[in-house]
Amino acid sequence: MSVKQISVFVENKPGAMSAMTAVLADNDIDMRALSLAETEDFGIVRIIVDDVYTAATVLKDAGYVHSITPVLGVAIPDTPGGLNKVLSALTDVQINVEYMYAFLGGKKADHAYMIFRVADAAAASAALVARGIQTVDQDEVGNL
Amino acid sequence: MERYYQPEIETASREQIKAWQDERLVKQVKHVWDNVPYYRKKMEAKGLTPADIKGTEDLYKLPFVTKADLRDAYPYGLLAKPLSECVRIQSTSGTTGKRVVAFYTQHDIDLWEDCCARAIMAVGGTNEDVCQVSYGYGLFTGGPGLNGGSHKVGCLTIPTSSGNTERQIMFIRDLNATILCCTPSYASYIGETMKEMGLTPDQIPLKAGIFGAEAWSEEMRQDIQNTLGIKAYDIYGLTELSGPGVSFECSAQTGMHINEDHFIAEIIDPDTGEVLPAGSKGELVFTSITKEAFPLLRYRTRDICTLNYEPCPCGRTHVKMSKPMGRSDDMLIIRGVNVFPSQIETVLLNKGYSANYQIIVDRVKSTDTLDVHVEMTPEMFTDNMGEIDRRQKDLAAGLQSMLGISAKVTLVSPKSIARSEGKAVRVIDKRKI
């Protein structure tokens, strides 16, 4: 149960990001979520898309260096304490979260979706399912 | 079995080589004295006449010729034959200033092509081989030189010239090219492109490459050999002397044999001009003793290297020069420290980055800054920001330890640094001194 995140190397300069999103736009790739980690010189753009294979192929053809990382997708009830419940489940099994980000637009209006990058996505997924927390896989993300 | 293009010359005794050099030098000095007023004036200024040069032991008496002389004398000032006897010109790429124009008689072209033929046979080439020449054709000597040498050996020659990489790869594969001649950076680019196409070395018919016209390191050689599945050989030359083939590597891959029956090599101290003892590191100086139209006496190449007179396992007796370790004029002085671009290339390849880089030197508040732009590669990329940071710091530390000064490392997009089909622009010096 994991979501495939594409991480792309992009220089930190005007137009670099739009050049990359243009490649996705030209190929009808729909982004579900995006997060950006940056330094002074470059950034890593992390995206969740509907069609991972096509997106990875067109980015490579356009000369982008990228990698695909399995991350955990979680549907969290949009109520106070919702995120805390997920994090404490991970804390109980000593799983460290490297980074996380949220995205909107799911079909369930009362849920927020979040992406968690952890060392072992399968173990994290099992820990959450054991607590009755709903995880999502790539197919579900693609169809949101 | 080692094969030679001209075995009686390439394996001649040292005594025989010296005898040729003595005789040809005396004749050449007389030739320029009689036909080139520019040379006569330079010799007269030192109180010399041709009678003072009786053999190679008198060579040190002659004045040097530098690139500045070539520019002063442009275009006809050093011409030693009537234009009616000249059949071709070639010209330098002009990367370091005004173009130099060199003239050739048919005899000069013939001897030049012999030198290139020796280089091709030294990498195992025979008339069974298919030799693709991907050096530029035209004013640049790379294409015409290797093309002529390839004909002399009897290889099927594919004159693709440089550029249009997909077409290059198509010919290599469809016509089973076995020898590739081009600049090392272009060889590396062709290799990368083939790798991207999913081709493995065993699907590439090439067996050897002859790569020259720009500086490249031992690490870059390994890189090219692995990607293309070939043996990569160095070749050296200057338009001023003829072109590629002044010296070339043999199967031993431990230096380039200088064609001493055509060129006398000396190593001098670049500061004092003094000739250094055998084995010393210094600036390479050449005297062309067989050229008719454009003979140069004691031409300062600016290349820093050493000469090795030890016998070579390949059987060739001509002296070997090391790969130039740098140039006395492209050496950068940054914060008072001598920096050669080749040192930076060595560190990059050792640390797993591509050899495609750019060095940007600037001066901020009266302090020199060194910024090395390096392309991100799929091998070095990871989703983990901390890991990229660690690798970047490791590279900066490697540069500091090699150069003795700190350098900033900037990671840039793949292929964003202009690729060379001729010579790469590796250094941008923005300092206004």
HADDOCK unambig.tbl for C-alpha pairs under 7 A between the chains (distance, minus, plus):
assign (segid A and resid 7 and name CA) (segid B and resid 383 and name CA) 5.88 0.50 0.50
assign (segid A and resid 10 and name CA) (segid B and resid 413 and name CA) 6.67 0.50 0.50
assign (segid A and resid 11 and name CA) (segid B and resid 412 and name CA) 6.12 0.50 0.50
assign (segid A and resid 11 and name CA) (segid B and resid 413 and name CA) 6.35 0.50 0.50
assign (segid A and resid 41 and name CA) (segid B and resid 410 and name CA) 6.56 0.50 0.50
assign (segid A and resid 63 and name CA) (segid B and resid 414 and name CA) 6.60 0.50 0.50
assign (segid A and resid 64 and name CA) (segid B and resid 414 and name CA) 6.90 0.50 0.50
assign (segid A and resid 65 and name CA) (segid B and resid 377 and name CA) 6.51 0.50 0.50
assign (segid A and resid 65 and name CA) (segid B and resid 378 and name CA) 5.45 0.50 0.50
assign (segid A and resid 66 and name CA) (segid B and resid 378 and name CA) 6.86 0.50 0.50
assign (segid A and resid 67 and name CA) (segid B and resid 382 and name CA) 6.59 0.50 0.50
assign (segid A and resid 67 and name CA) (segid B and resid 383 and name CA) 6.68 0.50 0.50
